[in-house]
Amino acid sequence: MVLSPEIKIWFAAFLVMVAVSALLHQRQRHGWALFTLTLGGLCLYLTAAHIYPFLNLWDEQYHALVAKNCMSHPFRPTLYEQAVVPGHDYGNWICADIWLHKQPLFLWQIALSFKLFGVSLFALRLPSVLMCTLLIPLNYRMAQLLTKRLDIAYFTALATASSWFLFYLTSGGLSTDHNDVCFLFYISASVWAFMEYVHRGRSGWGWIILVGVLAGGAMLTKWLVGLLVFLVWVCYLLAEKGFRLKEWKVGHLLVALGVTLALFLSWQLYCFHQYPVEAHRELMLNFRHANEVIEDHSGPWSFYLMVLPMQFFGYGPSYWNIHFVWNFSTILCYIVLAVGLVLALRAVRSRSQRITLFVVPLFVYLFFSHAPTKMPAFTFIVSFVWFLAIGCVLQLILQGLTRLIRQQHLRLVIVTALCTAFGLYASHYPHYYRDEHAWFYQTCIKNKHICEKWQKNLPEKTLVFNVKSPSMSDEDITSCIAATFHSGRECYFERPSIEVLKELQRQGFTIAAVRNPWIPEAYEQDSSIVKLEMR
């Protein structure tokens, strides 16, 4: 895959910003160091937004198309705008008209980005870019509140600013891409708001309301796990106050929970009123995740331990094939994370906060490990703990180096170089271009341009048939969902009978069909059907 000059410039800017930030940090300019590091993270995630000049499969194409349709009717999320083709399975989320497969907040954010900046791949990924960037100061502040150490907070932010996994989610290359970024952001932000509430002596209704609003945002992104901040809240109170319920200030917790539920339930009740069949179907699908394997997303009980090296260092199993191999790299990753976790727990000043920092992630890992359906990003919602662990290891290493090196200027150069090298390593820059299927990238780009021409050449009320299904195994055919997004014409993988097509034409539709790799003879002989090429 050939990198564009724009990508190289953004990535070079990221490395320069990390170097400048490390230098400022060593000179005790902590505010400017964080600001510069945040700008560096922005450059890295802007790099991610430009890596793929096409819609990724699977999930990104669905999110893009539904968000595009939400621009004109945000409270009626649709994949296909109208259910007009007989035999098409509009009840399946990959073929649906009313699309409730995901909660809507991240789709609304993308739709707003489309409104402001136009419909493009960059606008699609921009909300993820901004949320990943905001995670940098958020994680810095949380680490600072827990440890009272600016150096540990800085290196935690550095680990966040150069995250391989966040890069890949932002690029859309990893399911479930922007949904998981949004979910992580609102969960992290709600926990940060709770920590500020604790830091200020558990007073201030503003922080309580903010916890509720942010937790509501998390639930409006990915359902019940968005309540995680309330597990943090209860765990902290148990560790701090025990069962002395009079000291809990239960009213504060209930107000925050009430705000969260008001936001979440408003959308659920609306959906059940407006789209009862679709809402009930998706509710049942969500419940099935806890009892059975959905869509072949399975794995052993140790699945989430196996993916840790991949999530934070880019080693071990790939996200599409969880086949773990013990080698030096993966063993070293586990050692770093284990040592870092011990250092992080020791660095946390408060006993109750230390207990919470350990118990909540443990609960998350046990909960998702027990569930039959497994996907790599499920446990990433507690990634702050691992970023803190990596930050503690970095702080220990660089603290040791600064003690060994007496000369200040040499120490500045070495620490700056090491921080920059870590940023390069942690972002795992070369990984994205080791793809063995270069034809896949070229075909996706070519098909995108072809579909964009359909928008100019086909009437607005056109249905395109014989487009490849979303699995896209044929290099000559693009996914019908991506084709619909790029062309603005609804595309189907089915080949309906001529009788069905004639009925659709009587309803005012122009009918088109893709020739590649083959087309039914009846289609070829019918001059009223527009023939399209994908070559």
Disulfide bonds with the S-S distance in Angstrom:
none
